[in-house]
Structure formats: structure tokens, C-alpha cells
Amino acid sequence: MPKVPKVPGATGSELVLSRPVSAPAALLIDLDGTLLDAYDWISKRTFAAVRAAAAKIPVAIASGRVPEDVSHFARLLGLHGPQISDNGGRLLDAVTGRTLSDLPIEEARARHIVDRLEHEGLRYFAVDSGRTVRAVPQFSDWRVTIITCAVSDRAEADSIAREHTGDSVTAMSAIGSRGEWYVNYTHRDADKGYGARLFSERAGVDLAAVLAIGDGLNDLEMLDAVGFPVAMGHAPEEAKRRAVHVTGTLEEDGVAQAIERFVL
């Protein structure tokens, strides 16, 4: 599918691009701030649009959230294909929640990160073999695909991310649906772009034919990976610069606007 030219100065208050020559063959959607509001609600219009899209093409959530959250919302929306959780570190079956593929952090590195977070008194959670854990005694296999710690603001998140990113781990700033900031630690190769590639292989579609919608810093790699990247109207400039289209904000049902225009 050909790229659609960017429109300078797009504000996100309305759709400003014409329909692409070819309709998307699959759809990836972020959760927090894209599908979900601050109360984890999905608007009626967006809910209906996603369900309608899923009746036509493969649709997946692509989120930094843990597997049980992604599975819950996938089932709620009636999605049946592979879903992306753990910020791209895990591909899971929407119906059963079974892991289809994962890319864990090296055990020694995961232990070091967790020890450091506990020493510094930072609140965190992690996913170990698909289970969400929140303290060292809860870990069992140390097959850790994501570690997420809560921080006070973007400045702290960016600072920690720069300090902790290394040869084997990527630390990435992320914002939740309530405006809270986090740092996500994953394997150096695991991000939503990696997850998008796994999804496209499982779904049997070319990445160039995938439409992805996101609003956060942890969506950048996904937007870069697909052929039709769409940024929410309230997304940071880093996301908008990567998008071929800027849709409406969360309050304006930006996801529904994009689906109605380009998929339905």
C-alpha cells in the first residue's frame, strides 16, 4: 500500500487526508490514551467501529500492558487473532491468553533491574512467564518480558530510560491513560515495532498494508514499522512526525474517525 503524503500543520481535530488507494489489510491499536480513557472506558462509537473493523480485517491491540489486560480488552472487543502485550515483548492468543511468542530479558539483567528498583524504593511490576508479579518472592522462572516502574513525570522517565538502556535492554518512557509516567524495560529488540512484525507474520499480511493507531512515545517504533501510521490528535510531536495521518483526539473518538474513513 503506498504511503499517503503528510499534511503540514495537521491539528488532529478532523481527518484531513483522502482515502488511501488500497484499504488496510489489518489494524493495530494502542490501548491507553488511544482506545481507553482515564477510567479504562471505550466510547460507544469507538467500540462499534473496532467491532465492525474486526469483522472485515485482522485487528489487534498493541500495548505496553500486561497479558491479562490485553486479553481482557481483546475479548471485550470480540477480537480473535494474535494480540501484542508487554510493549511488543509478547504475542498472545486473544481468546485463550496463551503465549504465541515472547522475547524475554536476559535473566541476570532482569534480576539486576529489579534489585535496583527495589533498592531505590520505586514501585514496579513485571511479567514473568506471562504472570504479573510485583515483588521478588513472586518471581519463579525469571522469564521476564517487561518490567515497568512508575515515576513522577516525563523528565524522570526520560532520565531513567537514558541511564538504563544498554546492550541487552531497552528502557523506554511511556504515559498511561491517566497521565501517569512509566519506564518500560524490555529486551533490546522488543518494542511495538517488533510486535507489529510478529503480528503481520501470524496474520499473513504485509506490514505495508497495516494501519496502526497510537498516541504515545512507546508507539513510535510501531508507527515506523507499518505502512499506514496514524497518530492521535493529542499525541506528542514525535508521534505526529512519524504519522502519515493525524486523526482526532481521544475525546473526539479519533480511533473511530480513522476506522470509519479508512477501513469501513
PyMOL commands that set and color helices and strands:
alter all, ss='L'
color gray80, all
select helices_A, chain A and resi 44-54+67-76+86-88+107-119+136-138+154-164+192-203+207-209+217-225+237-242+254-262
alter helices_A, ss='H'
color red, helices_A
select strands_A, chain A and resi 26-29+59-61+82-85+90-93+99-102+124-128+131-133+144-151+169-175+181-187+210-214+228-231+245-246
alter strands_A, ss='S'
color yellow, strands_A
deselect
rebuild
show_as cartoon
